[in-house]
Amino acid sequence: MKSVILVALVACFLQAGFSLKIASFNIERFAVGKVDDPTVLSLLIQILRRYELIAVQEVMSKDNTAIIRLVQELNAATGLHYNLLISDHLGRSSYREKYVYIYREDILKPTEWYHYDDGCENCGTDVFIREPFVARFSSLTTELKDFALVSIHTSPDYAVREVDGLYDVWEDAKQRLLLEDILILGDYNAGCSYVKTSHWPNIRLRQESSLQWLIGDTEDSTVSTNTHCPYDRLVVGGARFQDTVIPGTAKAFNYHVAYDLTYEMAKAVSDHYPVEMEIRDDSLYNNQKLPISGSIGISGGLSLNGVCDCVGVDFTSCVGRCGANSSSYPCNCNASCSSSNKCCADYGASCKV
């Protein structure tokens, strides 16, 4: 009898050690050059294979060749089946990025997704430079079977406004998905000179008591030896989601130290470290697998642009229009307007927090 109990306890202990790893990784200016560099490619694969689900920011190319090649190489190296869900090419200017979710296709499945509608870009009343990309996943292996991720890369110039705006994204996602278990992850630019201690009392996402910020203000997610900034964050809502996070697993993964790299090599991969967390696996998981699709790469569709009749919009003011920039406007509200002498009169008061 004692041996049976011992075996059962060992089995429970081993099962408790299993988890699903989720990460967010801003792969600085990811494009074909990083895939073509054998050393950088090898390091990226070494990092990505740590995780079952990764939200990637700063995917630059309009076509998806580079990011698909990266996932194909990841599959070849691991013998596993990763797929990817790809957002629209987002931005207000020639500088545009995509959000990408890379996931283990045999155990995870995206069930619905959308770009958050943050207002009218043509009127300059949209909140985010790159509106968040929301994806809902079902999971075979974890206690939490149904959850959503919101990927974000805020603009450094408007980080305070955009991090605050993530509160509205969270509320919208709860209502739209009828779901509480939501993880908002990405490069918030939430630290150092972009979001200061004095800003936090006015940021609703931070003040909402039901949300857990898993990456603290003393964490460093930057590769540079000259900075110590917690730019990248994991913010989780929903009691079930919060309960299934394994304590102590949320952190920045310092691959510079972990892989004993030179600074130059670490920086060639990215200027950010991934931030990661683990959630508990289901003790009753029976090794079931999801079917593998015959193709790789799922389009997330086009982003919405809000109601764009611009009725009532004051184009001479920056109130509610921070970041607005167009040659057709009488004045602009973007960070570079001062260099062109075209700032609206209230730009400083409205947009320089």
N, C-alpha and C positions, 0 to 999 in steps of 0.2 A: 504493500500500500504506500509506504514511504517513497519508494522509487517512482511510483505512478505520479504521486504529488510533485516530486522533484522534477520529473519530465514536464509536467504541466506548467510548473513555475518557470522553468527554463524557456519553454515555448512562448509563454506570455512575455517574458523578458525580451526575447529575441524579436517578437512581433512589435513590442513597444518601441524598439529601436528603428523601425522602418518609418519613413516619412516621405513626403513629396516636397521637393525644393522648388521654391519660386524666387525669381530674381528680376531686378530691373537693371538694365545696362545701357548707358549712353555710350555707344561706340563712336567716338568722335569722328564726325564727317565720314561715316562709313560709305565706301564706294568700291569700285572694282580694284583700285590700287591695293587695298588691304587684302583682297582675295588673291591677287597676283603675287603678293610677297609671301614666299613659303614660310618664313619665320613668323610673321604676324598671323598668317592663316593658322599655323600650328598652335600658336598661343590662344587664339580665339576659340579654336575647337577645344583646347584643354580647359578653358574657362566655361564654355557653354555646356560641355558634357556633364558638369556638376549638377545641372538643373533639369527638371522635367518641364518647366514652364518659364519662359523668359520674355519680358517686355523690353523691346529694344527701341531706343530713340536715336535720332540723328542719322537715319538712313537717307542718303542724299539723292541718289539717282532717280530720275523719273521712271525709267524702266526697272524691272525687278531682277535683272540678270545677276547682279553681284550678290544680293541677299539670298537668292535661290541657290546660287553656287555654294555659298557658305553652308547652307543647310544640307545640300547634297554631300559636301565634304564631311560634315558632321555625322551624317548617316553612315558614310563609308568607314569613317574612323571608329564609330561605336558599334556598328552592326544593329543599331536601333532604327526606329522609324519616327523621325521628326518631320513635322509639316509647319507651315507658317500662314498666318492671316495678316494681310497687308492693308494698311490704310490708304486713303487718298494722299496725294502729294500736297502738303499743307503749307500755307504761308501767305503773306500779303504782298510779297515782292518776288524778285528773281531768286531770293534765298528761300528754298523750300525743303521740307523734310517729310519723311514717312515714319509712322509708328508701325512696328511689326511685333506680332506675338509668335514666338517659336515654341512648339509644344510637342510632347510625346504623343504621337497619334494613336498608339496602341492602348493608351490608358486615359487620354483626355480628348474631349470633343468640344469645339466651339459651337454653340447652339443658336446664338443670335448676336448681332453686333451692329453698331451704328456710330456715327460721328455726332458729338454733341452739337446742337444748333445754338450757337452763342450770339446770334444777332446778324445784322446785315453788314457784310464786308464792304459793299459798295457805298454804304452811307458812313462807314467808319464807326458804327455802333457795336461791332462785335467785340467780345471781351478778350478772347485769346488770339495771339498771333498764330498759333497752331492748335486748333480746337481739339479737345481730348477725344480719344478713340476708346469706345467702350465695347467689351466683349464678354459674353457669358459663357462659362464652361461647365460641362458635366464631367465628373471624375469617377472612375471605377474604383480606384484604390484607397481613397481617403474617407475618413468619417464624414467630412463635409462633401456632399455629392454635387452640389449646385452652388456656384458662386460667380461673381463678376469681377473683372479687372477694369480699371480706368487708367490708361497710359497718358502721361502728360510730359511735355518739355516746355516749361514756361520761358518767356522772354526775359532775360536778365534785367532789361530796362523797366519792365512792368511786372516783376515777380510778385510784389506785394499785392497788386490788384488781381493778378491771375491766381495766386494761391488762395486768396479770399474767394475768388470766383469758383474755385473747385467745390465750395460748399453747395453752390447752386447745381453743379454737375452731379454731386452726390444725391441731393434731393430729387433731381430729375430722374436719375437712374433708378432710385428706389421706387418711384411712382411708375415709371415706364416698364420696368422689369418685374414689378411686384416682388421685390427681393431686398432683404436687408444686408445680406452678406456680400459686401463690396470692398475691394482693396484698391485704393488710389495710389499708384506707384509711378515713379519716374524721376526725372531731373526737375525738381521744384525750383532750383536756384535759391533754396531756402536757407540762407546763412550768409555770414560775412557781410560784405557791403550791400548785398542785394536785399536781403531781409534781415533787419537788425532786431535786437531785443525789444526796442521801443515800438516796433511794428506789430508784434504778436497780439497785444490786447485788442487790436482792431481787425484781426483776421479771423473770420467766423469759423473756418475749418479748424483752427487751432483751439478756439474757445468752446467748440461743441464737445460736451462732456462724454457723449456716447461713442466718440471716436478714439481709437488708440494710435498714438504716434510711436511706431516701433523703432525708428531710428532717431536717437536723441540729438540734441543740439551740440554735443561735444564730439560726435562722430566725425571722422574725416573720410569723405568719399572722393577726394581729389588726389590725383597722382603727383601733382607738383609738390616739390619739397618746400616751396615758398608759401603754400596755403594749407590751412587746416579748416575745411569748410564742409558742413553737412548738407551739401546741395541736394543729394539724392535721398528720397524718403519713401517710406512704406507706411501708409495710414489705413487702418482697417476698421470697418464698421460691421455691425451685426454680432450679436452675442455668440452665436454658434461659430462664426468664423474666428472671433477673438479667442474663444475657448479651445479651439483646435490648434492654435499656434503653439508650437513647442517653445517654452520659455528659454531665453538665452540664445536662440538661433538667429535672431534678427541682427544683422551687422553688415558693415562694408567688407567685401572680400578683397584683401590687399594682395593681389597677385604679384605685385612687385617683390614683396618679401617671400610669399609662399613659393614662388618659382625661382627665387634667387636671381632676379633679372637686374641688369644695369638700368639706370634711370632712363637712358635713351631708348632701350628696348621696351620698357614698360610704357613709356610715352608714345611709342610707335603704335601700340595697340589702341590706347585711348587716353584722354586726360581725366577720365573718371574710373573709379572702381565700381563694379556691380554692388548693389545692395541686395541682400538675400534673407530669406526666412524659410522655415520649415513648418508644415502642417502634418498632423498625425494621420497615419494610414489607418484604414478600417481593419480591425482585428479579424473580421469575418471575410475579408477579401479572399476569393477563391481562385485567383490567377486568371480570371477571365480577361480576354483581350478584345479591343475594338477592331473592326475591319480597317485595313490599310487602303487608302485611296490610290488610284492608279496614276494620279498626277500630283505635282507639288506646287504649292502656292495658291492661296485663296484670296480673291479680291474683296476688300472691305467696302467697295462701292465708292460713290462720290460723296463728299461732304455737302451739307446743306448750307444755304447762304441767307437764311432768315427771310422775313418779309421785307422786300427791298423797294418800297415806293418812296421812302425817305420823307414822307409827309411829316412836318413838324420838326425836322432835324435842323438844328442851327449849325451850319457849316463854318461859322465864324468863331465857334466855341469848342473847347476841348472837353467840356463836361460830358462824361460818358463816352468819349471818343479817343481816349489815350491810345496812341499807336496809329491813328488814322493818317494816311499819307497818300496823296494823289495830286497829280499836276492839274487836275480839274478843280480842286478845292481852292478857295480863296486864301486859306492858310492851313498849316499842317500841325499835327500833334504827336509826331514821332520823335525819337531820340535825336535824329540828325537834323531836325528842322532848324536848329540854331545855326548850323554851318551854312545853310542855304538862305538864312535870313527870312524864313517863311513860317515861323511859329505863330500860332494864334496868341492873342494877347494874354489869355488865361492859361497858357500851357504850363508854366511853372507852378501856378497855384493848383491846377487840376491834376497834373500828372507827375510832378516831381515830389514824391512823398518824403 
